[in-house]
Amino acid sequence: MLKKKFRVKKRNDFQNVFENGFVFFGNFLKIKFIKNNLEYSRISVVIPKKNIKLANKRNRIKRQIGEVVRLDYNKIKSGYDILIFYKNKEEKILYNDLKDDFIYLLDKTKLLNNI
């Protein structure tokens, strides 16, 4: 998981992204993002209870997505607040599928650094 500094935590920040953010859809994930005035990007993972009922399964998926984000954080452009939603109702998903979908969405949204 990312350090607290790199996570969207405050209610106002969440509302700002929800109301004014741009949305892009992948196979398993949905990304909402908006530019912030910081020198680093902040990211949070959201898994609706409506999609996955049991907390332990939601937490497992959240940990998997968090690990994908942690390993690929240096590929993300600076200065954005990003919310990652798990939009699938499947409780078991492969790590590589999440990683591929995340990289695809970063590329699609132009949030991917050209390293």
C-alpha positions in Angstrom: 0.0 0.0 0.0 1.1 3.6 -0.6 2.2 5.9 2.2 -0.6 8.2 3.5 0.9 11.2 1.8 0.1 9.5 -1.6 -3.5 8.6 -0.8 -6.7 10.6 -1.3 -8.1 10.7 2.2 -10.2 13.8 2.8 -13.9 13.9 2.1 -13.6 17.2 0.2 -10.9 15.7 -2.1 -13.2 12.6 -2.8 -16.1 14.9 -3.5 -14.0 17.0 -5.8 -13.0 14.0 -7.9 -16.5 12.6 -7.9 -18.1 15.8 -9.0 -15.5 17.2 -11.4 -13.3 14.3 -12.4 -12.9 12.6 -15.7 -14.0 9.0 -16.0 -12.5 6.1 -18.0 -13.5 2.5 -18.0 -11.5 -0.7 -18.4 -12.5 -4.4 -18.2 -12.2 -4.6 -14.4 -11.5 -1.1 -13.2 -12.8 2.4 -13.6 -10.7 5.5 -13.0 -11.8 8.9 -12.0 -9.1 11.6 -11.9 -8.7 15.4 -11.6 -5.6 17.6 -11.5 -4.5 18.7 -8.1 -2.0 21.5 -7.3 0.6 19.2 -5.7 3.9 17.9 -7.0 2.8 14.3 -6.5 -0.2 12.2 -7.4 -2.6 10.8 -4.8 -4.5 7.6 -5.3 -7.2 5.7 -3.5 -9.0 2.4 -4.2 -12.7 2.1 -3.9 -14.6 -1.2 -4.0 -18.4 -0.8 -3.6 -20.1 -3.1 -1.1 -22.8 -3.5 -3.8 -20.3 -5.4 -6.0 -18.6 -7.5 -3.3 -20.6 -8.3 -0.2 -18.0 -9.8 2.1 -15.4 -7.5 3.6 -12.6 -10.0 3.5 -13.0 -10.4 -0.2 -13.2 -6.6 -0.8 -10.1 -6.2 1.3 -8.2 -8.9 -0.7 -9.0 -7.2 -4.0 -8.1 -3.8 -2.5 -4.7 -5.2 -1.4 -4.1 -6.6 -4.9 -5.0 -3.3 -6.6 -2.9 -1.5 -4.0 0.1 -3.6 -4.8 -0.3 -3.0 -8.6 -0.4 0.8 -7.8 2.6 0.6 -5.5 4.7 -1.2 -8.0 3.7 1.1 -10.9 3.5 4.4 -9.0 6.6 5.8 -10.7 4.8 5.4 -14.1 2.0 7.8 -13.1 2.3 11.5 -13.9 2.5 13.9 -11.0 -0.2 16.3 -9.9 -3.4 14.2 -10.1 -5.9 12.9 -7.6 -7.0 9.4 -8.8 -9.7 7.1 -7.6 -9.7 3.5 -8.8 -13.0 1.6 -8.7 -13.3 -2.1 -9.0 -16.4 -2.4 -11.2 -16.6 -6.2 -11.6 -18.7 -8.5 -9.4 -16.2 -11.4 -9.6 -14.6 -12.1 -6.3 -11.6 -14.0 -7.7 -9.5 -12.2 -10.2 -5.9 -12.7 -11.4 -3.3 -10.2 -10.4 -2.0 -10.0 -14.0 -5.5 -9.1 -15.2 -5.7 -6.2 -12.8 -2.2 -5.0 -13.7 -2.9 -5.1 -17.4 -6.2 -3.2 -17.0 -4.5 -0.6 -14.8 -1.7 0.1 -17.3 -4.2 0.1 -20.1 -6.3 2.8 -18.3 -3.3 4.9 -17.4 -2.3 4.8 -21.1 -5.9 5.6 -22.2 -6.1 8.6 -19.8 -2.7 9.9 -20.7 -1.6 9.6 -17.1 1.2 7.3 -18.0 4.7 8.8 -17.9 6.9 8.3 -21.0 9.9 6.7 -19.3 
